[in-house]
Structures are given as C-alpha cells and as structure tokens.
Amino acid sequence: MNAQTHRKAQYATTAKVKNFVQLARELGLDVAGFEVTADGAIRVMEARAKPATPVSDFDRYKDQL
C-alpha cells in the first residue's frame, strides 16, 4: 500500500444545500437553482445571472425600420 492518504469524498447533504440556498436568499439573491459537484462543492445560481432569452432578428432591428 502506498504512503498517500486517501480522503473520502464528502457529498453535500440536503440540509447543507438548504442552508446555502437560505443564506443566499438572506443576502438578497434571487435563487434560480443550485449545482452540487462530485467533490461536494455547492454553487447557488442567481436568476439575474441566467442568460436572456434569444430574440429574433426582427425584434432586434425593428427600431431601425
């Protein structure tokens, strides 16, 4: 056996995710979703950070007609 220590992955529990979402809301963020990675990292995504819906070329240039 080699001398390296192996750390067991710590997965995010439901309680941890709820705490992060609640904290984000208390900080004034409009929570749109969250992501939990395989290494246990939790990312909270804000609704304003979501890309805008694409518009048609007509809507984009109608003011120039």
PALO-726059 format. One line per 3 residues: number of its first residue (from 1); their letters; for each residue y, x, z of N, C-alpha, C, O. Coordinates in steps of 0.1 Angstrom, whole numbers, plus 5000, padded with zeros to 4 digits. Layout:
BEGIN
NUM	A	Y/X/Z/Y/X/Z/Y/X/Z/Y/X/Z ~ ...
***
This chain:
BEGIN
1	MNA	4988/5009/5000/5000/5000/5000/5012/5009/5000/5013/5019/5007 ~ 5022/5005/4992/5034/5014/4992/5043/5011/5004/5042/5002/5011 ~ 5053/5020/5005/5061/5020/5017/5073/5010/5017/5080/5008/5026
4	QTH	5075/5004/5005/5086/4995/5004/5083/4982/5011/5071/4977/5011 ~ 5093/4976/5017/5091/4963/5024/5094/4952/5014/5104/4953/5006 ~ 5086/4942/5014/5088/4931/5005/5094/4919/5013/5089/4915/5023
7	RKA	5106/4915/5009/5112/4903/5015/5107/4890/5009/5106/4889/4997 ~ 5104/4881/5017/5100/4868/5013/5113/4860/5008/5123/4860/5015 ~ 5112/4854/4997/5123/4846/4992/5126/4834/5002/5117/4827/5006
10	QYA	5139/4832/5004/5143/4821/5013/5150/4811/5004/5160/4812/4998 ~ 5142/4800/5003/5147/4789/4994/5157/4780/5002/5155/4778/5014 ~ 5166/4774/4995/5176/4766/5002/5169/4752/5005/5162/4746/4997
13	TTA	5172/4748/5017/5166/4735/5022/5176/4724/5019/5188/4727/5015 ~ 5172/4712/5019/5180/4701/5017/5192/4701/5026/5203/4697/5022 ~ 5190/4704/5039/5201/4704/5049/5211/4714/5045/5223/4712/5046
16	KVK	5207/4726/5040/5217/4736/5036/5225/4732/5024/5238/4734/5024 ~ 5219/4726/5015/5226/4721/5003/5236/4710/5007/5248/4710/5003 ~ 5232/4701/5016/5241/4690/5020/5253/4696/5028/5264/4691/5026
19	NFV	5251/4706/5036/5261/4713/5043/5271/4719/5033/5283/4718/5036 ~ 5266/4726/5023/5275/4732/5013/5284/4722/5006/5295/4724/5004 ~ 5277/4711/5002/5284/4700/4995/5295/4694/5004/5306/4691/4999
22	QLA	5291/4691/5016/5301/4685/5026/5312/4695/5028/5324/4691/5029 ~ 5310/4708/5030/5320/4718/5032/5330/4718/5020/5342/4719/5021 ~ 5324/4718/5008/5332/4718/4995/5341/4706/4995/5353/4707/4991
25	REL	5336/4694/4999/5344/4682/4999/5355/4683/5009/5366/4678/5007 ~ 5352/4689/5021/5363/4690/5031/5374/4700/5027/5385/4699/5031 ~ 5370/4709/5018/5380/4718/5012/5388/4712/5001/5397/4719/4995
28	GLD	5385/4700/4997/5393/4693/4987/5387/4694/4973/5394/4690/4964 ~ 5375/4698/4972/5369/4699/4959/5362/4686/4955/5356/4679/4964 ~ 5363/4682/4942/5356/4670/4937/5343/4675/4932/5342/4679/4921
31	VAG	5332/4674/4940/5319/4679/4937/5313/4671/4926/5311/4659/4927 ~ 5309/4678/4915/5302/4672/4904/5287/4674/4904/5280/4667/4898 ~ 5284/4685/4910/5269/4689/4911/5267/4702/4918/5277/4708/4923
34	FEV	5255/4706/4919/5252/4719/4925/5240/4725/4918/5232/4718/4911 ~ 5238/4738/4920/5227/4746/4914/5221/4754/4925/5228/4761/4933 ~ 5208/4754/4926/5201/4763/4935/5193/4772/4927/5184/4768/4920
37	TAD	5195/4785/4928/5188/4795/4921/5175/4799/4928/5173/4795/4940 ~ 5166/4806/4921/5153/4810/4927/5155/4820/4939/5146/4820/4947 ~ 5166/4827/4939/5168/4836/4951/5174/4829/4962/5177/4836/4972
40	GAI	5177/4816/4961/5182/4809/4973/5197/4807/4972/5203/4801/4982 ~ 5204/4812/4962/5219/4810/4961/5222/4796/4958/5215/4789/4950 ~ 5232/4790/4964/5237/4777/4961/5251/4777/4955/5260/4784/4960
43	RVM	5252/4771/4943/5265/4770/4936/5269/4756/4936/5262/4747/4931 ~ 5281/4753/4941/5287/4740/4940/5297/4739/4928/5306/4748/4927 ~ 5295/4729/4920/5303/4728/4908/5313/4717/4909/5310/4706/4914
46	EAR	5326/4720/4906/5337/4710/4908/5338/4702/4895/5336/4708/4884 ~ 5342/4690/4896/5343/4681/4884/5354/4686/4874/5352/4685/4862 ~ 5365/4692/4880/5376/4697/4871/5371/4709/4863/5378/4712/4853
49	AKP	5361/4716/4867/5357/4728/4861/5348/4725/4849/5344/4733/4841 ~ 5344/4712/4848/5335/4708/4837/5343/4708/4824/5354/4703/4824 ~ 5337/4713/4813/5345/4713/4801/5348/4699/4796/5340/4689/4798
52	ATP	5359/4697/4790/5364/4684/4785/5355/4680/4773/5348/4688/4767 ~ 5354/4667/4772/5346/4662/4761/5352/4665/4748/5364/4665/4746 ~ 5344/4669/4738/5350/4673/4725/5356/4660/4718/5351/4649/4719
55	VSD	5367/4663/4711/5374/4652/4704/5372/4654/4689/5368/4665/4685 ~ 5373/4644/4682/5372/4645/4667/5384/4653/4661/5395/4654/4668 ~ 5383/4657/4649/5394/4664/4642/5405/4654/4640/5417/4658/4641
58	FDR	5402/4641/4638/5413/4632/4636/5421/4630/4649/5434/4631/4648 ~ 5415/4629/4660/5422/4628/4673/5430/4641/4676/5441/4640/4681 ~ 5425/4652/4672/5432/4665/4674/5445/4666/4666/5455/4672/4671
61	YKD	5445/4661/4654/5456/4663/4644/5464/4650/4641/5472/4651/4632 ~ 5461/4639/4647/5467/4626/4644/5482/4626/4646/5489/4619/4639 ~ 5487/4635/4655/5502/4635/4657/5509/4642/4646/5521/4641/4644
64	QL	5502/4650/4638/5508/4657/4627/5509/4649/4614/5514/4653/4604 ~ 5503/4637/4614/5503/4629/4602/5516/4622/4599/5518/4615/4589
***
